[in-house]
Amino acid sequence: MKKEENDKKVKDTNVKKGNVGSSEFQITTFTNRIKKLTEHLKLNKKDENTRRGLMKMVGKRKKLLNYVKRKSNDQYESIIKSLGLRR
């Protein structure tokens, strides 16, 4: 199920299938994992270890987004739009 969800999101961000190390792919996978952990924390409010992992993941995604923004503003805008970030 995970692989299918990631494949769908990757197709939306226009990343080549074999290029799993690209920033766009990593941002997409971090976003999927962040959404799942957020749902988990809604049910398990006292799970501090998961919350810490979530915060680390959000920080990594933020750094990658800053890198993509420096590299190509058009690419950054398309990623933000496709993933529904920064409303």
ROZALUM-353834 format. One record per residue: residue number from 0; residue in one letter; x, y, z of N, C-alpha, C in turn. Coordinates in nm, 4 decimals, padded with zeros to 6 digits, always signed. Each point is the difference from the previous one (the first is absolute). Example, Ala and Ser with C-alpha at 12.3 -4.5 7.8 and 13.67 -1.06 7.14 Angstrom:
2
k; r; n_u; n_v; n_w; ca_u; ca_v; ca_w; c_u; c_v; c_w
0; A; +01.3190; -00.5690; +00.7800; -00.0890; +00.1190; +00.0000; +00.0900; +00.1200; +00.0000
1; S; -00.0350; +00.1050; -00.0720; +00.0820; +00.1190; +00.0060; -00.0770; +00.1090; +00.0730
***
This chain:
87
k; r; n_u; n_v; n_w; ca_u; ca_v; ca_w; c_u; c_v; c_w
0; M; +00.0818; -00.1196; +00.0000; -00.0818; +00.1196; +00.0000; +00.0864; +00.1264; +00.0000
1; K; +00.1092; -00.0007; +00.0765; +00.0880; +00.1162; +00.0059; +00.0588; +00.0317; -00.1364
2; K; +00.0492; -00.1036; -00.0678; +00.0657; +00.0198; -00.1288; -00.0967; +00.0603; -00.1009
3; E; -00.1239; -00.0442; +00.0011; -00.0997; +00.0537; -00.0926; -00.0278; +00.1473; +00.0286
4; E; -00.0095; +00.0349; +00.1277; -00.0238; +00.1396; +00.0369; +00.1177; +00.0875; -00.0435
5; N; +00.1228; -00.0477; +00.0252; +00.1182; +00.0767; -00.0394; +00.0069; +00.0152; -00.1514
6; D; -00.0298; -00.1086; -00.0739; +00.0018; +00.0077; -00.1458; -00.0988; +00.1035; -00.0510
7; K; -00.1166; +00.0043; +00.0608; -00.1017; +00.0968; -00.0423; +00.0476; +00.1436; +00.0250
8; K; +00.0556; +00.0244; +00.1183; +00.0489; +00.1340; +00.0340; +00.1176; +00.0405; -00.0890
9; V; +00.0862; -00.0960; -00.0314; +00.1154; +00.0291; -00.0845; -00.0452; +00.0384; -00.1391
10; K; -00.0998; -00.0678; -00.0518; -00.0521; +00.0350; -00.1318; -00.0547; +00.1421; -00.0006
11; D; -00.0602; +00.0408; +00.1109; -00.0541; +00.1355; +00.0100; +00.1102; +00.1060; +00.0003
12; T; +00.1189; -00.0342; +00.0520; +00.1075; +00.0985; +00.0075; +00.0946; -00.0058; -00.1192
13; N; -00.0293; -00.0828; -00.0996; +00.0781; -00.0080; -00.1239; +00.1449; -00.0417; +00.0245
14; V; +00.0228; -00.0976; +00.0876; +00.1328; -00.0528; +00.0257; +00.0154; -00.1288; -00.0799
15; K; +00.1177; -00.0183; -00.0601; +00.0248; -00.1231; -00.0748; -00.0064; -00.1194; +00.0939
16; K; -00.0471; -00.1131; -00.0504; -00.0255; -00.1166; +00.0853; +00.1238; -00.0509; +00.0733
17; G; +00.1147; -00.0058; -00.0641; +00.1194; -00.0540; +00.0636; +00.0753; +00.0990; +00.0861
18; N; -00.0399; +00.1241; +00.0023; +00.0734; +00.1045; +00.0689; -00.0524; +00.0188; +00.1425
19; V; +00.0250; -00.0999; +00.0856; -00.0528; +00.0055; +00.1358; +00.0850; +00.0859; +00.0933
20; G; +00.1154; +00.0436; -00.0441; +00.0857; +00.0832; +00.0836; -00.0217; +00.1483; -00.0213
21; S; -00.0859; +00.0346; -00.0936; -00.0207; +00.1414; -00.0303; -00.0704; +00.0697; +00.1160
22; S; +00.0204; +00.1294; +00.0090; -00.0606; +00.0788; +00.1068; -00.1520; -00.0069; -00.0065
23; E; -00.0545; +00.0036; -00.1215; -00.1448; -00.0018; -00.0161; -00.0595; -00.1299; +00.0552
24; F; +00.0653; -00.1116; -00.0305; -00.0475; -00.1291; +00.0492; +00.0081; -00.0049; +00.1525
25; Q; +00.1107; +00.0464; +00.0552; +00.0163; -00.0022; +00.1447; -00.1037; +00.0872; +00.0691
26; I; -00.0270; +00.1172; -00.0558; -00.1015; +00.0887; +00.0573; -00.1361; -00.0679; -00.0029
27; T; -00.0299; -00.0682; -00.1097; -00.1280; -00.0692; -00.0119; -00.0130; -00.1107; +00.1035
28; T; +00.1043; -00.0798; +00.0169; -00.0080; -00.1096; +00.0969; -00.0055; +00.0530; +00.1431
29; F; +00.0762; +00.1065; +00.0298; -00.0075; +00.0602; +00.1330; -00.1414; +00.0511; +00.0270
30; T; -00.0613; +00.0622; -00.0992; -00.1347; +00.0530; +00.0176; -00.0988; -00.1120; +00.0299
31; N; +00.0113; -00.1116; -00.0720; -00.0890; -00.1139; +00.0255; +00.0188; -00.0535; +00.1415
32; R; +00.1261; -00.0133; +00.0418; +00.0274; -00.0516; +00.1346; -00.0455; +00.0979; +00.1071
33; I; +00.0152; +00.1294; -00.0241; -00.0435; +00.1017; +00.0955; -00.1509; -00.0056; +00.0180
34; K; -00.0724; -00.0179; -00.1088; -00.1463; -00.0091; +00.0101; -00.0421; -00.1219; +00.0815
35; K; +00.0667; -00.1133; -00.0223; -00.0336; -00.1216; +00.0749; +00.0318; +00.0161; +00.1487
36; L; +00.1153; +00.0592; +00.0306; +00.0365; +00.0186; +00.1404; -00.0921; +00.0999; +00.0686
37; T; -00.0464; +00.0988; -00.0728; -00.0933; +00.0967; +00.0573; -00.1300; -00.0690; +00.0392
38; E; -00.0488; -00.0881; -00.0871; -00.1206; -00.0769; +00.0330; +00.0242; -00.0897; +00.1212
39; H; +00.1170; -00.0619; +00.0073; +00.0347; -00.0860; +00.1130; +00.0004; +00.0813; +00.1298
40; L; +00.0542; +00.1207; -00.0047; +00.0096; +00.0814; +00.1210; -00.1350; +00.0558; +00.0440
41; K; -00.0942; +00.0091; -00.0920; -00.1344; +00.0423; +00.0405; -00.0630; -00.1050; +00.0914
42; L; +00.0316; -00.1269; -00.0240; -00.0537; -00.1081; +00.0830; +00.0849; -00.0240; +00.1244
43; N; +00.1305; +00.0175; -00.0112; +00.0945; -00.0288; +00.1091; +00.0702; +00.1287; +00.0413
44; K; -00.0687; +00.0797; +00.0775; +00.0490; +00.1334; +00.0343; +00.1269; -00.0009; +00.0851
45; K; +00.0228; -00.1072; +00.0760; +00.1147; -00.0035; +00.0908; +00.1232; -00.0669; -00.0596
46; D; -00.0018; -00.0298; -00.1260; +00.1116; -00.0681; -00.0660; +00.1079; +00.1033; -00.0362
47; E; +00.0867; +00.0266; +00.0964; +00.1013; +00.1045; -00.0180; +00.1105; -00.0416; -00.0969
48; N; +00.0322; -00.1286; -00.0065; +00.1053; -00.0442; -00.0912; -00.0423; +00.0195; -00.1449
49; T; -00.1242; -00.0288; -00.0302; -00.0501; +00.0210; -00.1354; -00.0042; +00.1488; -00.0318
50; R; -00.0382; +00.0799; +00.0977; -00.0053; +00.1457; -00.0203; +00.1393; +00.0546; -00.0318
51; R; +00.1011; -00.0525; +00.0688; +00.1379; +00.0434; -00.0256; +00.0427; -00.0388; -00.1414
52; G; -00.0323; -00.1225; -00.0407; +00.0311; -00.0438; -00.1358; -00.0711; +00.0836; -00.1042
53; L; -00.1238; +00.0366; +00.0284; -00.0770; +00.0851; -00.0902; +00.0665; +00.1366; -00.0164
54; M; +00.0442; +00.0575; +00.1104; +00.0649; +00.1315; -00.0060; +00.1304; -00.0055; -00.0795
55; K; +00.0744; -00.1094; +00.0149; +00.1239; -00.0160; -00.0775; -00.0315; -00.0101; -00.1489
56; M; -00.1056; -00.0730; -00.0321; -00.0390; -00.0165; -00.1395; -00.0461; +00.1320; -00.0616
57; V; -00.0743; +00.0768; +00.0780; -00.0454; +00.1310; -00.0482; +00.1205; +00.0904; -00.0265
58; G; +00.1002; -00.0068; +00.0870; +00.1210; +00.0792; -00.0195; +00.0762; -00.0400; -00.1252
59; K; +00.0096; -00.1312; -00.0240; +00.0685; -00.0475; -00.1206; -00.0741; +00.0449; -00.1254
60; R; -00.1336; -00.0100; +00.0036; -00.0784; +00.0413; -00.1162; +00.0169; +00.1502; -00.0246
61; K; +00.0045; +00.0765; +00.1071; +00.0177; +00.1446; -00.0131; +00.1341; +00.0332; -00.0644
62; K; +00.1063; -00.0707; +00.0415; +00.1316; +00.0223; -00.0588; +00.0004; -00.0355; -00.1487
63; L; -00.0635; -00.1110; -00.0348; -00.0078; -00.0391; -00.1410; -00.0800; +00.1007; -00.0816
64; L; -00.1082; +00.0498; +00.0569; -00.0804; +00.1012; -00.0713; +00.0804; +00.1277; -00.0218
65; N; +00.0790; +00.0393; +00.0998; +00.0847; +00.1186; -00.0163; +00.1036; -00.0220; -00.1102
66; Y; +00.0562; -00.1207; -00.0060; +00.0977; -00.0325; -00.1040; -00.0641; +00.0083; -00.1381
67; V; -00.1184; -00.0593; -00.0153; -00.0683; +00.0020; -00.1300; -00.0368; +00.1430; -00.0379
68; K; -00.0387; +00.0804; +00.0972; -00.0359; +00.1399; -00.0277; +00.1209; +00.0787; -00.0502
69; R; +00.1167; -00.0258; +00.0602; +00.1219; +00.0666; -00.0471; +00.0366; -00.0453; -00.1402
70; K; -00.0188; -00.1296; -00.0245; +00.0392; -00.0590; -00.1269; -00.0922; +00.0449; -00.1135
71; S; -00.1305; -00.0094; +00.0213; -00.0964; +00.0341; -00.1046; -00.1323; +00.0388; +00.0637
72; N; -00.0343; +00.1271; -00.0096; -00.1222; +00.0493; +00.0615; -00.1238; -00.0602; -00.0668
73; D; +00.0054; -00.0238; -00.1316; -00.1145; -00.0592; -00.0707; -00.0266; -00.1421; +00.0491
74; Q; +00.1067; -00.0752; +00.0181; -00.0126; -00.1372; +00.0484; -00.0565; -00.0008; +00.1423
75; Y; +00.0454; +00.0938; +00.0824; -00.0486; +00.0139; +00.1372; -00.1507; +00.0262; +00.0008
76; E; -00.0427; +00.0924; -00.0838; -00.1426; +00.0339; -00.0069; -00.0835; -00.1201; -00.0430
77; S; +00.0501; -00.0779; -00.0956; -00.0763; -00.1163; -00.0468; -00.0101; -00.1067; +00.1086
78; I; +00.1069; -00.0186; +00.0778; -00.0035; -00.0974; +00.1095; -00.0998; +00.0430; +00.1068
79; I; +00.0055; +00.1254; +00.0377; -00.0897; +00.0522; +00.1013; -00.1459; -00.0148; -00.0431
80; K; -00.0243; +00.0302; -00.1255; -00.1363; -00.0094; -00.0534; -00.0488; -00.1442; -00.0051
81; S; +00.0849; -00.0917; -00.0473; -00.0426; -00.1391; -00.0155; -00.0217; -00.0699; +00.1345
82; L; +00.0784; +00.0377; +00.1015; -00.0129; -00.0643; +00.1310; -00.0988; +00.0716; +00.0923
83; G; -00.0425; +00.1179; -00.0380; -00.0970; +00.0728; +00.0810; +00.0606; +00.0600; +00.1258
84; L; +00.1258; +00.0414; -00.0070; +00.0667; +00.0632; +00.1129; -00.0165; +00.1512; -00.0069
85; R; +00.0220; +00.0663; +00.1119; -00.0023; +00.1477; +00.0064; -00.1272; +00.0589; -00.0585
86; R; -00.1083; -00.0270; +00.0660; -00.1294; +00.0472; -00.0500; -00.0102; +00.1467; +00.0065
***
